Amino acid sequence: HRSVINDTMMALRRVGSDVGPGDRYCLPMPYFHIAGSGIVVAIIGAKMTLHGLIGFDPLKTLQIIHKEGCALMFAVPTMLIAMLQHPEFETYRPTTLKSVTCGGAPVPVAVMEQVKERIGTDIAIVFGQTESTGGITLTLQGDSFERKSATVGIPYPHVDVKIINPATGEVVPVGERGELCCRGFLVMAGYYNMPEKTAEAIDSDGWLHTGDLATMDKEGYINIVGRLKEMVIRGGENIFPRELEELLIRHPKVADAQVLGVPDAFFGEELLAVVLPKEGEELAEQELRDFAKERISHQKIPRYFQFVQAYPMTASGKVQKFVLREHAIKALGLEAVAQTPTA
């Protein structure tokens, strides 16, 4: 409980001095999620009014912010995309928002640009996980838009962070990719009645191994480049889905894109892009291939493209990539390849 209170109160202080007691906070997150439960505690301590939703609905969220004059909001990227794309957005444009904190998944640059242009506020980018009782890093109020677009900020006060080579455990040089680890008051005590899993996540020196791939610059700003488990190894080359997702979402007809690996008999894995077109737009696979060909190396262009009207989601608004992968394996006839043993 000490960790949750300290973590969320530090986040509120970093958001800035223009928010405080008496302000209203819109929270469309479920309370069983760390972002939901943690923020509730902080709101009480900050003497703010909380406006929660039983379940996320883009129109209801817009209406609540508009009606109640909410100054703060926490959301995951898919929620912001749904709100920005809603046909009633202009009717309930959330102009009272002073701060939007976004986390839970990589935030596409295009989404940040739209929030700035259409809502009039910057997004504060937070990075964390349940095992860290919430945030580990957060952007600063004075950070430039470019920095907020490119990083998840710097660590919270009293939190140690390092980036290691996951194979050797050695700290990597500045700017090199590795696994992000953190240590401090925010690290959980452990998984309940799961000592072996706890030992896998937290080493003997108290470092929490997040499973996230990241880089750190000379000023201590962290950039999340992907998940260790989500990294696609195609023909021996490591490819990070986030890089391709950031690229595809900049196409004018694309609302969102999810990139993942599917089994391949020759390369081991191939890339699949599951694309959500903007409402009313028609997209062809070749359009996206041509768009990508001009901007990235050919081996990073997805072999497969699928177009959907919605993604399978968790209750906290995260895309269930494992479900997308299962559906793709069946649709592409890759069941036999998926069952082939690997070394």
SVG drawing of the C-alpha trace seen along z (x, -y; Angstrom):
<svg xmlns="http://www.w3.org/2000/svg" viewBox="-23 -26 52 57">
<polyline fill="none" stroke="black" stroke-width="0.4" points="0.0,0.0 2.9,-2.3 4.2,-1.7 0.9,-2.4 0.4,-5.7 3.9,-6.9 3.9,-5.9 0.7,-7.6 1.2,-10.7 4.7,-11.3 3.0,-11.0 0.4,-13.6 3.2,-16.0 5.1,-15.5 2.0,-16.3 2.4,-19.9 1.2,-22.7 -1.8,-23.7 -3.8,-20.7 -4.7,-20.1 -7.4,-20.0 -10.9,-20.5 -10.0,-19.3 -12.0,-16.4 -10.4,-13.2 -11.9,-11.0 -10.9,-7.4 -12.2,-4.9 -9.9,-2.1 -11.2,0.9 -10.4,0.9 -8.8,4.3 -6.1,2.8 -3.1,1.1 -3.8,-2.2 -7.4,-2.1 -6.8,-1.1 -3.6,-3.2 -5.2,-6.4 -8.2,-6.0 -5.9,-6.2 -4.0,-9.2 -7.2,-11.1 -8.3,-10.8 -5.0,-12.1 -5.0,-14.9 -8.5,-16.0 -9.9,-15.6 -13.2,-14.3 -13.1,-11.0 -15.4,-10.2 -15.1,-6.6 -16.8,-4.4 -18.0,-0.8 -16.6,0.0 -14.9,-2.1 -17.2,-3.6 -15.7,-6.4 -19.0,-8.4 -19.7,-8.2 -16.1,-9.2 -16.4,-12.2 -19.7,-13.1 -18.5,-12.8 -15.4,-15.0 -17.6,-17.6 -20.4,-17.7 -18.2,-17.5 -15.4,-19.7 -12.7,-17.1 -9.2,-18.4 -7.3,-15.1 -7.6,-11.7 -5.8,-8.4 -6.2,-6.3 -4.5,-3.6 -3.8,-4.4 -6.7,-2.4 -9.1,-4.5 -7.7,-7.7 -7.9,-6.5 -11.6,-5.4 -12.4,-8.8 -10.6,-10.8 -12.3,-8.7 -15.8,-8.9 -18.4,-10.7 -19.5,-12.8 -16.1,-14.0 -16.6,-17.5 -19.9,-17.7 -18.2,-16.8 -14.7,-18.0 -12.9,-17.7 -11.4,-21.2 -11.3,-21.3 -8.6,-18.6 -5.3,-20.0 -3.5,-16.7 -3.8,-13.4 -1.7,-10.6 -1.3,-7.6 0.3,-4.2 -0.3,-0.5 1.0,-0.2 3.2,-2.1 1.7,-5.5 1.9,-6.1 3.4,-9.5 0.3,-10.2 -2.0,-9.9 0.0,-12.4 -0.1,-14.8 -3.9,-14.5 -4.4,-15.0 -2.3,-18.2 -4.1,-19.5 -7.7,-18.5 -7.8,-18.6 -5.2,-21.2 -3.0,-19.4 0.1,-17.3 0.1,-13.7 2.2,-12.7 3.7,-9.4 4.0,-6.9 5.6,-3.5 5.1,-0.8 3.6,2.5 1.6,4.2 4.8,5.6 6.1,2.0 2.8,1.0 2.2,-1.4 4.6,-3.8 8.4,-3.5 9.1,-6.4 7.1,-9.5 7.8,-12.4 8.3,-15.9 5.9,-18.8 8.6,-20.9 9.6,-18.3 9.3,-19.2 6.7,-17.5 9.4,-15.7 10.9,-14.2 7.4,-13.1 6.9,-11.5 10.2,-9.6 10.5,-8.5 8.6,-7.4 10.4,-10.0 12.8,-9.5 12.5,-7.4 10.5,-8.5 12.4,-9.9 14.1,-7.2 13.9,-4.6 17.0,-3.0 16.9,-1.9 19.4,0.0 19.4,1.6 21.1,5.0 22.0,7.5 19.4,10.2 21.8,13.0 24.7,11.8 23.1,9.6 25.7,6.9 24.7,3.2 24.7,2.1 26.3,-1.2 24.2,-4.3 21.9,-4.1 22.1,-0.3 19.1,1.9 18.6,4.2 16.1,5.3 14.9,2.6 15.3,3.3 14.2,1.2 14.7,1.2 13.2,-0.8 10.1,-1.3 7.8,-0.5 8.9,3.1 6.3,5.6 6.9,8.0 6.3,10.9 3.6,13.0 1.2,14.5 2.2,18.1 4.5,18.3 8.1,18.2 9.6,19.6 7.9,17.0 8.9,14.3 12.5,15.3 12.4,15.2 11.1,11.6 13.1,10.2 16.8,11.1 18.7,11.5 19.8,7.8 16.2,6.6 16.1,5.7 12.8,6.2 13.3,7.6 10.5,6.0 10.8,8.1 10.7,4.8 13.4,3.9 14.6,0.3 17.3,-2.2 18.5,-5.0 20.0,-8.3 22.7,-10.4 20.1,-12.4 18.4,-9.3 15.4,-9.3 14.0,-5.8 12.7,-4.7 10.7,-1.4 11.4,0.5 9.4,3.6 8.8,6.7 11.4,9.5 8.6,12.0 7.1,9.9 10.4,9.5 10.2,11.2 13.2,13.2 13.0,13.5 15.8,15.4 18.1,14.6 17.3,10.8 15.7,9.2 12.7,7.1 10.7,5.0 7.0,4.7 6.6,1.3 8.8,-0.3 6.5,1.0 3.4,0.1 4.6,-3.5 5.2,-3.6 1.9,-2.1 -0.2,-4.4 1.2,-7.4 -0.5,-6.3 -3.5,-8.7 -6.0,-5.9 -4.8,-3.9 -6.4,-4.3 -4.3,-1.7 -1.9,1.2 -0.7,4.2 2.3,6.1 3.3,9.6 5.2,12.7 3.6,15.8 5.4,19.2 7.2,19.7 8.9,22.9 11.8,21.1 12.5,18.0 11.3,19.3 8.9,16.3 7.3,13.9 5.6,10.5 1.9,10.0 0.3,6.5 -3.3,6.4 -4.6,3.0 -7.6,1.1 -8.6,-1.4 -10.1,-4.8 -13.8,-4.9 -15.1,-5.2 -11.7,-4.5 -10.9,-1.6 -7.3,-0.2 -5.5,2.2 -2.5,4.3 -0.4,2.9 -1.0,-0.7 0.6,0.2 3.4,2.2 4.3,-0.8 4.1,-3.2 6.4,-1.0 8.8,-0.3 9.7,-4.0 10.5,-4.2 12.0,-0.9 14.3,1.8 12.6,4.5 13.1,7.3 11.0,5.4 7.9,5.1 5.2,7.6 4.6,10.6 1.0,10.7 -1.6,8.0 -5.1,8.4 -7.8,5.7 -10.2,5.7 -13.0,3.5 -12.0,4.1 -9.3,5.8 -9.9,8.3 -9.3,6.4 -8.7,6.9 -10.9,5.2 -8.2,2.6 -8.1,1.7 -5.1,3.6 -5.0,5.4 -4.8,9.2 -2.0,10.0 -2.1,13.7 -5.7,13.9 -4.7,12.1 -1.9,14.6 -4.2,17.6 -6.7,16.3 -4.0,15.6 -2.4,19.0 -5.8,20.6 -6.7,18.1 -3.3,18.5 -3.2,22.2 -0.1,22.3 -1.2,24.9 1.3,27.5 4.2,25.0 3.2,23.8 3.4,27.3 6.8,28.0 9.4,28.5 12.2,25.9 15.7,26.2"/>
</svg>
